[in-house]
Amino acid sequence: MDLGIVGNCQYSALIDRQGNVKWLCWPRFDSDFIFGSLLDSDKGGTFQISPGDGRLGEQSYVGNTNILRTTFRDEKGAFEVIDFAPRFMQSNRYYKPKMLVRIIRPLEGRPRCCVNIECRTNYGKDICSDSLESNHIEFFGRDAPVRLTTNAPLTYVKNGREFSVDRSFYFALTQGHPVEADLVETCQSFLVKTKQYWETWIKHSYLPPQFQNEVIRSALVLKLHQFEDTGAIIAATTTSIPEAGGTERNWDYRYCWIRDAVFSLSALQRLTHFEELEKFILYLNNIVEDSKDQDYFIQPVYGIGGEQDLSERILDYLEGYLGNKPVRIGNQAAEHLQYDVYGEILLAISPIFLDQRFLPEKCLLPISVVDRLTEQIEKYLVSPDAGLWEFRGKAQVHTFTLLLNWAGLLVSEKIYHSVGEAEKADSCRQLLTKLSEFIEKETWNEDISAYTQAADSTDLDASLLMLINMGYLEADDPKAHKLVDQIIKNLSHNNGLLHRYKAPDDFGATENAFLICSFWLVESLARLNRREEALSLLKSLMTCSNHLGLFSEDVDPATGTPWGNFPQTYSHVGLINAVFALFPHHGTLYLEKNRERQS
């Protein structure tokens, strides 16, 4: 998927190699799109800066930043387009306006460019009317005023006519508060400050000795997917990019799955970034508090403002990505039973109780939160649910759910010991023993030499590699090697890409590989000291990214074509964890090792 991402933790935009903003939702990630040609070339609107012939440019990021550069060359010369969303410290807080800055810079010769802009509202149903003013174009029809302020010839921009790039031109598209100060000075200042912000953020990251560029890009992607206002972390920027063509597996990923967010935070902690965790703790605390009226039942996914109702709607008037309908907004997964959520929340909040670096934050969460979550694990200890793959037509006692709650109980036990609650710690130990016995008795299948997707099932599932990666299985356990071998034998293609599972689900058999599963396999092989296999697979997986090092959710194993929502945080989490498994360091990571389980 030839797209680059820019953003500022308030919104993100996707820009293609023709300089077109293919996706931008305002005022926040899950809002109505202002540009959405990714899902409909006619009704999606456009904001394109490119040569008049629409040729492709060469894209790259400016150093260790989320500032995108697209360079266009033809026989007349060359120019570049710099795209970024301002983000920097101002007045002792982060400045992250609903503003997209685009700068055209001449590089050589006398190039010409063309600017086209058409804003949309109501998910593409309506074109925003516009008005040409003295130094800007005003767009009407959205909830807040939209303005394009520029020093380029407005008549040419309005009419989509080519003009010579004989100097730098500046464009500031805003929703809400417009640019009233000097445009050139503002854009240049914002560019310098935004560049400094991202460079400093990366400079404060712990990096492995190998694959640093790939880890840096993945870290920057993860950071962009946190909605800083509440701390929520979305699964992906887009909606309705199908997992495979013609399958109708088209979902809206612009929401916060507790599971995905916890794994994203774990990866960021490996890089020694903790600010994201602090914000997410507040988000989780509000969710737990709000769940009191539902007897502490917690959904697997919420809106980025903590919204519980994510009712799914189909926008049947949009053509869909590459003609793949339906386009969905909202996600029915909010209605699912996914009991692993309790263990995941415990894993997320555990540093507040167990890591002395969080001493000032200990007042944020009372121990009663741990009590409630542990009680929920006990209540649903071996209950059927939809599982992490969110089956819509069947419920099973999923092994992955059992594992995550095993891990949650493990950290609960540690937390209770740390606060002197020996009786509650003993209770957690008893539940851990019961859960482990159930996993061994009901999900290990001797006939196929593997753990199965669920109790009373014979289906294999790549997510069970996490039995190794989360420390349930030790490196010297023969079952660990058998599990890996059976997953490779039954779920992989000859290039190492893994299916999640092969048993038919609500939509038939899966077609494409799910990238994080292959990264899980790299991590498992590394933890089992099968380093050569792990390194070879990791190098192969790196080729599945796009030209900017960005990963989608899925990939066609036969053609290498990316599918699924983009960029996918899960895939980038998988890359970071896989690299650190091969090149470890000794950090305090509560998701990394849970090996003190039978002391």
N, C-alpha and C positions, 0 to 999 in steps of 0.2 A: 504494500500500500504506500504509494509515493506521496506521503504527507509528512510535514513537519508540525510540531506542536509548539505553541508559545502560550504563556499564561502567567498568572500572578497570585494563585491561591484564592481567587475570587471567581475567575472564569478561565476558560482555555479556548484557543482557536486552532484550527487545523488548516494548513496552507499547502497547496500543491506546487508542483514544479513549474506551473504556468503562472505563478504568482496570484492564484485565486484563493480567497478565504472560503474554503469548502464547508466549514462548520464553525459557528460561533453562536452560543446561547447567552442571552443577557436577561436579567442581571446576574444569574448564577448558573452553575453547571446544569441544573435540571430545568431551566427555564425554556420558554419558547425560543426557537432559533431566529436570529436576524439574518444569518446566512446558513443555508442548509442544502446546497446543491449536491452534497454527498448523497442525499436521499432522493433528490429530484432535480434534474438538470434544468427544468423549466420553471418549477414553482419554488426553487430553493434560493433564488436571489443570487447576487454575485458581488464581489469586490476584488477585481482583478487588476493587477499592475504587471504589464508584460509588453513585449514588442507587439506591433500590430498584427503580425502573422501568427501570434499565439504559440510560438515555439517554446520548447521546454528549457528551463534554466538549470543550472547546477546549484544544488543546495548544500549548505553546511551550517553548523552552529558556530557562533563566535566564541572560541575558547571553551571554557568550562561554564557555559551559561545556557539559558533558555532563550537566547537572542538568535533569531534565524536570519541567515543571509542567502538570498537567491540571486545568482549572477546570470545575466543574459548577454549573449554575444551574437553579432551578425556581421555582415560585410561593412556596415557603417560604423561599428564601434561596439562598446560594451558599457553596461551599467549594472548596478546592483540594487536590490531592494532589501532593506533591513527592516525586519518585523519584530516587535516586542510588546509585551504588556508591562507597563511600569510597576516595579516593586522595589521599595527601599525604605529605610528608616527615616521618618520625618516626625518631629515633635514627639519623640520617644515612643512612636508606634509605627507599625508597618503601613505604608501608603500603598494601596492596591486599588486604584480607581477602575471603573468600567471604561477603560480607554485602550484602544489599539493604536499604536504608533507605527506608521509605515514611512520609511525614508528612501527616496530614490537618489542614488549618487552616481554621477558619471565616472567612468573608469578610463576610457580611451575613445578617441574618435568623436563622431557626432551622432551618437545613437538616438533613436526615437522610441518613444513608448506610448502606450495607450492605457488609460484608466477607465474602467467601467464599474459602476456601482448601482445596485438595485437592492434596496432593503426590503425585507419581508416581515410579516407579522402573522399571528394566528397559525403558527406552524405552516407557513407558506400559502395559506388561503388568500391572503391579501397582500397587495403591493403597497408599500408606504408611499404616500404622496410626498412630494418634495417642493422646496422653494429655494431659489437661488438668491442668496443675500450678498452682502458686500465682500466678505472673505470666507464664506462658508455655505454649505448646502444643509438646509434643515429638512429632516424627515419626520413625517407625522403618522400616527396610527398606533404607536406602541405606548406602553404604560407610562413611559418617561420620555422626554425629548431626546432625539438622536441627532447629532450634528457632526458633519465632516468639515473640519477646519483645515485649510490648506493654503499654501502660497503658489500652488500650481494654477494655471488658467482655468477658472471655474467653468467657462463656456465649453472648453475642450473636455473637461471631466464630465460635465452634464451630458454632452452629446457623444461621449465615447470616441473622440477624435484623437489621432496621433499628434504628439508634439515633441519637439527636440529636447533632449536632456542635456542642456548646456550649463546647468548648475544643479545644485541639490534642491530637491523638492520635498516638502514635509506634509504629512497627512496625519491628523489626529481625529480618529472616530471615537465619539464619546456618547454615552447614554447617561442622562442626568446632568451633572455639572459639566459645562463645556470649558474649553480652553479660552480664557479671557486675556491671559498674559501674552507676551511676545511668543509667537508660535515657534520660530526657529530656536530661540534661546531655551524655551521650555523643552522641546523635543531633544535637543542636544544634551541638556542637563539631565533629563530623565534617562537618556541612553547611558550616560556615564555612570549615574548612580545605580541603575539596574544592573549594569555590567559588574560594578564593584560588589553589589549585593550577592550575585550568584557566584562570583569568583571566591568571595570570602566564605560563603556557605560550603563550597567544595573544599576549600583550604582547611576547614575545620573537620573534615571527614577522615576517618581511618580508612585506608585503602590497602587491599592485598598487594603483594609484589607483582602479580601477573594480572592481565586483563583489566588494567586500571581504566582505560578509556571506556570500555563496555560497562564497568561498574559505575563510573561517574555518570554516564548517560542514563543508566537505569535509576540511579539515585535521584537525578534531576527530574525524571519522569514521575517517580513516586511523590516527590515533594509537590509537584504541580497538581496532584490529585487530592490534596487535602484542602477542604473548604475551611479556611482559617477562622472564619467568624464563629463557627461552632465546634471545630475540631474534627468533623466527620471526614472520612476518606472514601471517595467514590471508587467503584471498580474499574471504570473506563470513562473516557470523555464522551463516547457516542451512544446512540441507540440504534438497534435494528440492523447492524451489519451482521449478516447471517453466519452461523458456524460453518455452513457449507452451502453452496448454491442450490436453490430450489428445494430447500428442506423446511422452510418456515420456522427454523430455529432462530428467530429474530427477536432479540430481547433488549430491553432498556437497562443499561448498566450505569446510569448516572445517579446511583443511589449508594448508600453505605451498607454493605454487607458486613456484619460484625466479623465474620470469619476472614474475609479478604483484608479488612482493615487491620486486624491483629497480625496477620502475616506480613503486611506492609510495614507495620511498626517494628516488628522483629527485625526485618531487613535493615531498616533505618537505624535501629539500635546497634546492629553489627558495625555500622558506619560511624557510631558514636554520636548520633543525632537523637536528642531526647525531648526537644521542645515540642515535637509533633505528638509524642506520647502524653505530655502534660495537657495539651489541648484536647486530645481524644478522651482522656480520663474524665474531663468535665462533661463531654458529650455522653459518655457511658453512664455517668452518675445520674444525669437527667433522665436517661432512658430507664434505668433501674427504678428511680423515684416514680416516674410516670407509670410504671408497671404495677404499682401497688394495687391499683383498682382492679387489675386482672389476675390477682393472686400471684404476682411476680412472674407471670408468663411473658417471655421476651421473644419478639419476632426475630427472624434471621436477618431482616433488612429493614432499614428505615430511610426516610428522606433525610437530606443533609441538614434540615432544620429540626430533625427528630420526628418528622411527620410519620404517623402510623398508617394512614390510608394512602396506599400507592395503587389504587384501582387501575387496572390495565385497560387501555383504550386502543383501538386500531384506527389509524388515519388512512382510510382506504383511497383517498384522492391522491396520495403521494405514490410515485412509481416505485420507490424503494431502491436500495443500493444495487446498482447494475440490474435493475428490473426485478429484484427479489422482494416481493411483498410477503407478509404485511409489515407496515411500519407501526411499531408499538410505542406508546408512552405509558409510563407506569409499569409495575411489575407484580404479577400475581404471587411471586415468592414471598411477599410480605404476609400472605395468609397461610403459609406452610408451617408444618411442625418440623423444626430442625433443632433437636435437643443438644447438639454440640455447642450451641451458642453459650451455654452457661460455663462450660469449661474454657471457652475462648475468652470470655470476659475476665475470668479469674486469671488467666495467663496475662492478659493485658494489664490488669491492675496490680499484679504481684510486685513489680518494682517499688510501688508506693510503700509497701510494707516491708520489703526485704532488702532494698538497696539504700544505703545511707546517703547516697547522693540526692535522694528525694526527701530528706528530712523535713524541709520546709513545706512539702506538699502532703505530709502525712495527715494533716488536719482536714484534707479535702474529702477523705473517705472514711467513714466509721467502719469498725469491724463488723457491724451488723450487715453491711453489704455482702461481705464474705459469707456470713451466716445464711443469708437468703439464697445466694447462688449455690452454695453447697447443699442446701435443703432441696433446691430444684433438681440438682443432679441425682440426689437420692430418690426423689419422687419419680423421675423418669429414667432410672438407672439402665434398664434393659427394655425400653419401650420402642415400638416401631415409629419411624419418622420418614420424611422425604429424602433425607440424606443430603450430602453436600452437592450432589449433582441435581438436586431438586426435581426428582421424579414427580410428575403430576398425576400419574395413574396408579401408583402402588406405594405401599408403606412397608418397610422392613426394619428389623433391628440391625442398623448399619454398623459395620465394624469401625468405620472412620468416626462415627459419633461416639462409640464406646471409647476409642482411643483419646479423643479430645477431652472427654470428661475424665478419663484416667489421668491425663496430664493436669487438668484443672484440680482434681482432688489432691494430686501430688503437691502442687503449690499451696493449696489450702492447708494441708498438713504443716508445711513449712511456716506459713503465716501464723497459724495457731501456736506453734512452738515459739515463734518469735515474740508473741504477746503474752506468753505464759498460760495459754488455754490448753492444758495437757489433755483434758477429757475430750475436747472437740478434736484435737489432733489424733487421738486414739480412734475416734469415730471415723475420721477420714481414712485412717490406716485400714480399718475393717472394711470400709467400702472399696478401697483400692484392691484389697485381697479378693473380695467378692467379684469385682469387675474383671480382674486378671483371670480368675478361674473361669468366668463366663467366656471371655475371649478365647482362652485356650480350648475349652470344651466345645463351644458352639461354632466357632468361626475358623478353627484350624481343620483343614481337610487333608487327612493323611493320603487319601487316594490320589490327589492332585499335587500334594506337597506344597501347599500354599494356604494362606489365610484367604477367606472368601469375602465377597462384597458385603454379605450380611449373614446372620445366623440362618441355618437351614437353606443355604444357597450354595451353588457350585460355580457361581460366576466370579471371575477374577476382576480386580479393580486396581488401577494404577495408584489410586490414592493411598493404598495400603503400604506403599513404599514409606509413608510417613511413620509406620511402626518402627522403622529403622532410624529415620531422620529425627524423630522426637525422643529417641532413647528407650522405647519400650523393648526393642530387641538389641542385644549387644552385638558387637562385631564378631565375637567368637561363637555366636549362637548358630548352629547349623540351619535352623529354620529361617534365619535372615537370608542366607545365601540361597536356600531353596526358593524362597519367595521371590527374590530378585530374578533368579533364573527362569522361573515359571512366567513371570510377567514379561520378561524379554521374549521368551519363546512364543507366548500366546497373544500379546498385545502390541508387539512392535513390528515396524516395517524394517526392511533390510538396511535402511539408513538410520535406524535407531529411534525414529519418531514413534511415540506411543499413542495409542487410543486410551481414552479414559477407561473404557470397558467395551465389550463387543456384543453383549446381550442386547437385543432390541429393547427400546424404551417407548415412551409415549409417541414418538415421531418415527419409529422404525430403527434401523441400524445406524450407528454413527458412521460418518464417512471420513472426516478429517482427523488429524492428530491434534491433541490438546497440548500446547507447548509446555505448560508448567509441569505436566507429567514427565516429559523427557528431562527437564531440569531436576525434578525429584529423583529420577533415575541416576543422573550424574552424582547428586548428593549422596544417594545410597551407596553407589559403587565406591565413592571416595571414603565413606565411613566404614566400609567393609574392606578397606585397604586394597581395593582393586583399581588403583590409580590410573594405570595405563588405559583401561577401558573407559574410565570416567573422563580423562583428559581428551581422549579421541572423540567421545560423544559430545563433549562441551564445544570443541572446535567446530564440529559439524553443525551444532545448534546455532552458533554465532552467525552462520550463513543464512539463517531464517529471518534475520532482521531486515529492515529496509535500508535504504541508502544512508540514513541518519542514525542507524543503530536502534531503531524503535521496533517493538514487537507487537503483533496482534495477538489475539487469543488462540487462534487455530491456524493450521497450515495444511494444505493439500500435500500429502507425502509424495505423491507422484510427480507433481509439477512445481512444488515449492510456493504456490500461490497463497498469500495470506488471506485469512478469513476471520470473521468475528470482530467484536468491538475493539476499538483502537484509540490510543495505545492501551494495552491491557496491563493493569498493575500486577496481576498474578504472574504473568510471564516475566516481568522485570524483577519481581521478588524472587522467582525461581532462579534467574541468572545470578543475582547477588548471593543467594544462599549456596548455590552450586560452587561458585568461585571460592567462597570462604570455606566450604567443606574441603576443597582441594588445597587451599592455602590458608589454614586456620590461624587465628590469633586467640589470645586468652582474655576474652572480655567477660563481663558479667551479663549473661544472656539467659533468661529463664525459659526461653523457648528452645534454646540450642541443646541443652543437655538436661535430661530428667533421669539420671542414672542412679539416684539414691533411693530406689523404689522398694527395696525389701530389707532395709536396715533393721 
